[in-house]
Amino acid sequence: MERARAEVRVSLGRGVVSLTCVAATAPLLGFLGGCIGIVAGFKGCAGEKTACMAATAFGIGEGLMPIALGLAVGVPAWWVYRYLNACVEEFGAEMAGAALLVLSCVRVRR
């Protein structure tokens, strides 16, 4: 029964691990894109002395978009991961309780 419970927990938890990867990498990729956008904004500032503020503001604005997208993907993925992980843990506890109930019934009848 323990082996069957462990096999079921592993099979239920397989897809949940990919959510962890998405939740961990999406914000980091967003921040990378944000840094690239901000650096591009400062590079645009190097050529123009008079329009430096406009070029920098445009680059920072472009840099914030990947950050927002990364967080918009990563945060819900983390929430879904936590929810599904809790469901798998709860199901494992229910399976352990059912196994103990079956074993107690088998022992009483012997």
N, C-alpha and C positions, 0 to 999 in steps of 0.2 A: 504494500500500500504506500509506503514511503517512496519507493522508486516511482510508482505511477504518479504520485503527487508532484515529485520533482520533475518528471517528464512533462507534465501538464504546465507547470509553472515556467519551464524553459520555453515551451512552445508558445505560451501566451506572451512571454516577455521578449520574443524575438523582434517584433515590429516596433516595440517601444524604444529599443536602443537607437534606432535610426532617428527618432525624434530628439534624442539627446544630442546627437551630432548636429542636427539642424538648429536646435536651440542654442548650442554653443558657438557654432561658426557663423551664423547669420549676423549677429551684432558685430562680430569682429570684422567680417567682410564689409559691413556698412561703415565702420570706423575707418577702415583702410581706404574705402572710396571717398570718405569725407576728407581724410588727410590729403589724398591726391587732388581733390577739388580745391582745397585751401592752398596747397602749394601752387596749383595752376593759377589761382587768383593772384598770388604774390608775384608769380612770373609775369603776369600781365601788367603788373604795377611797375616792373623794372623798365619797360620801354617808355612809358608815359609818365612824366612827372606831374602834369596838371590833372590828369584823370585817374590818379592813383587810388583815391577813395572809391570811385565807382568801379574800377576793375577789381579791387579787393573785395568789395561788398558783393559783386556778382560771383566771384570765386567762392566766397564763403557760402553764399546762397546755394550754389551748385553743390558744394561739399556737404551741406546739411541734408540733401535729398537721399543719398545712399545711407546715411546714418538713420534717418527716419524709416526707410524701407527695411533696413536690417533689424531694427527694433520691432517694427510691425510684424515681421516674420518670426523673430526669435522669441519674443515674449509669449505670444499665444502657443507656440510650439512647446515652450517650457511648461505652461499651464496644462496643456493636454498631456504632456509626459507625466507630470505629477499626478494628474487625475487617473490616468490609465495604470500607473504604477501602484497607486493606492487600491485600485480595483483588483489588480493581480494579487496584491498582498492579502486583501480581504478574502478573495476566492481561495487562496492557499490556506488561510486560517479556517475557512469553512470546510475545506477538504480534510484538514487535520482533525477537526471536530467530528466529521462524519466517520473518519477512519477509527477514531477512538470509540465512537458509538458502536460501530460494527464489531470491533474487537471485544468490547464489553459484552455484547450480545452473544458472541461465539463462546466466550469464556464461561458465561452463566449456563449455557446449555450443555456444556461438557459434563 
